[in-house]
Amino acid sequence: MNRVEAIRQGLAALAPLRLEIVDESHLHAGHAGARDGGGHFRVAIVAEGFRGQPTMRRHRMVYDALGPLMKREIHALSIIAKAPDET
């Protein structure tokens, strides 16, 4: 399974209504994290569970859902996390 699919599977725990994952690793070739095997990704996710949560809590929810991927597979992650009424 590739990293984008692994991220998609991890974020399924948040029951996203909409999810976009962009692998931007190619833009960071030669960067220390990229040399060590970690990728750079951009995630835009809409989920009911984000309703009423501050930005930092939403990001923590994403990091928690990705768990072990954050240790090796993902070096950098840009997150846009919104509740359905914020889109």
Backbone torsions as a table, in degrees:
resi	resn	phi	psi	omega
1	MET	NA	137.7	179.0
2	ASN	-81.5	169.7	-174.7
3	ARG	-65.4	-37.2	179.6
4	VAL	-62.7	-42.9	178.3
5	GLU	-66.9	-37.0	177.0
6	ALA	-63.6	-40.7	176.9
7	ILE	-64.6	-44.5	179.4
8	ARG	-58.1	-44.4	-180.0
9	GLN	-65.2	-41.5	178.7
10	GLY	-63.2	-42.6	-178.0
11	LEU	-75.4	-11.5	175.7
12	ALA	-58.9	-26.4	178.2
13	ALA	-61.3	-22.1	179.7
14	LEU	-91.3	1.9	-179.9
15	ALA	49.9	58.3	-177.3
16	PRO	-65.8	140.2	173.2
17	LEU	-84.3	-28.9	175.8
18	ARG	-147.4	140.2	-178.4
19	LEU	-147.9	127.0	175.3
20	GLU	-126.7	128.3	178.7
21	ILE	-124.4	124.9	179.4
22	VAL	-120.9	125.5	176.5
23	ASP	-87.1	112.4	-179.8
24	GLU	-106.9	18.8	-175.7
25	SER	-58.2	-36.5	-178.2
26	HIS	-62.5	-22.5	179.5
27	LEU	-78.2	-8.8	-174.1
28	HIS	-122.0	23.8	179.4
29	ALA	-56.3	134.3	-180.0
30	GLY	89.9	-14.9	177.5
31	HIS	-67.4	146.1	-175.0
32	ALA	-51.7	-48.1	-179.9
33	GLY	-64.2	-36.9	178.8
34	ALA	-67.8	-38.9	178.4
35	ARG	-62.9	-31.4	-179.6
36	ASP	-83.8	0.6	175.5
37	GLY	102.7	-8.7	-179.9
38	GLY	-80.8	142.4	-179.1
39	GLY	-98.7	165.2	176.8
40	HIS	-111.2	125.4	-175.1
41	PHE	-133.6	153.5	173.4
42	ARG	-120.4	128.7	-177.8
43	VAL	-124.2	130.3	170.3
44	ALA	-119.7	121.4	-174.1
45	ILE	-135.2	137.4	175.2
46	VAL	-119.2	124.2	-179.1
47	ALA	-148.4	145.3	178.5
48	GLU	-60.0	-34.7	-178.0
49	GLY	-62.7	-14.9	178.8
50	PHE	-83.5	-12.4	-177.1
51	ARG	-57.2	127.4	177.0
52	GLY	77.1	1.3	-179.2
53	GLN	-96.1	139.3	175.3
54	PRO	-70.7	162.5	-176.8
55	THR	-53.3	-46.1	-177.7
56	MET	-61.9	-39.0	178.5
57	ARG	-67.1	-40.0	178.2
58	ARG	-60.5	-44.6	179.8
59	HIS	-64.5	-40.3	178.0
60	ARG	-61.8	-37.9	178.0
61	MET	-62.5	-40.9	178.0
62	VAL	-65.5	-48.6	179.2
63	TYR	-58.5	-43.2	-179.7
64	ASP	-63.6	-39.7	179.5
65	ALA	-65.6	-30.6	-179.0
66	LEU	-86.1	-15.9	173.3
67	GLY	37.9	-115.4	-174.5
68	PRO	-61.3	-24.0	179.2
69	LEU	-61.7	-28.8	-178.5
70	MET	-71.1	-16.8	-177.9
71	LYS	-83.9	-29.2	-174.5
72	ARG	-138.1	-45.2	-173.0
73	GLU	-76.7	-30.8	-177.1
74	ILE	-114.9	118.8	176.4
75	HIS	-92.6	-40.5	-178.4
76	ALA	-138.2	139.3	-177.4
77	LEU	-139.3	119.7	173.9
78	SER	-97.7	128.8	-173.0
79	ILE	-123.6	131.2	165.5
80	ILE	-119.2	114.2	-176.9
81	ALA	-124.6	120.8	-176.3
82	LYS	-132.1	155.2	170.0
83	ALA	-83.0	159.6	-176.4
84	PRO	-55.6	-35.1	-178.3
85	ASP	-80.0	0.5	-179.1
86	GLU	-101.9	1.2	-175.5
87	THR	-83.3	NA	NA
